[in-house]
Amino acid sequence: MPTISMFYGILILMYCRDNRRHHLPHIHARYQGEEASVSIEDGSLLDGVLPPKQLKMVQAWIEIHKEELQVDWELAVNGDEPFRIAPLQ
């Protein structure tokens, strides 16, 4: 499970071949022991929990990097290593 970005204590991960459970493009975000799956398409929370402030930062980051995330998703689903993506600044 490669870390593709990190900002403000939030780790953004994308697991390889991880399309069985949610069946749609998503990332995993970790913050202080909490983990959530968040949709790349619309930023909706699919599973898990993040504090509201951190969830909003993740959603903003997804919106900024949506095209890059979609490319990374295709790589990951095919078992390839996704590229790192710039952090939220």
N, C-alpha and C positions, 0 to 999 in steps of 0.2 A: 504494500500500500504506500505508494510514493506520496510524499508531501510536495504539493505543487506550488504552495505559497504559504507565507506566514506574516501576520501583521497584528499588532496590538495584543500579543499573547494568544492569538487565534491561529490554529494550524488548519490548513485546508488540504484535504487528502482526496485522492481519487483511486479507488481500488480497481485493479485489472480484472476484467471479466465480471464486473459487478452489475449485471442487468437483470438478474433473476428475481430479486425481491421487489424492487420498485418498478421495473419495466420501463423506466424513462430516465433520461440523462439527469444525473445528480452528482453532488459533491458531498463529502463528509466534512464537518467542521468540528473541531475540538477546542474547548476552552475550560480550563480549570476543572478537569475531571468530567465535564459534560460533553456529550457528543450528539450531533444532529445530522440528519440527511436533508439536504436542501435542493430543490429542483433547479436545474440550470435554466429551464425555459421561463419560469415566472417567479422564482425565488421563494416559492411556497415551502413551508416546513412539511417534510414527508414523514419524518420519524425522529424521535428523540427530543432533546431540550437544550436550549441555549438561553442565557439571560437576554432579555429584550434588546438591550443596547448592542450586544455582540451580534445578535441575529440581524439587526438592522444594518450593521457594518458589513456582514457577510452578504446580505441581499444587495447592498449598494455595489460591493465588489463584483458580484455576479453580473449585475447590469452593465458595468463598465467593461467586463472581460467576456461577455457572452460568446462572441465568435471564437475566441481562443479556447474557451471551455468546451464548445461543441467539437472543435478539432481534437482536443485532448480526450473527450469522451469516446470518439471513434477509435482513437489509438488504444485506449484502455480496454474497450470492449473486444478489440482484436488481440489483446494480450501484449500490446506494445507499451513501452514506458511513455507516459504523458510528459509533455514539456512543462517546465516551471513557468509560472505566470507572475508578473510584477505584483507586489503587495499594494494594499490600499494605503494611500499617502494623504 
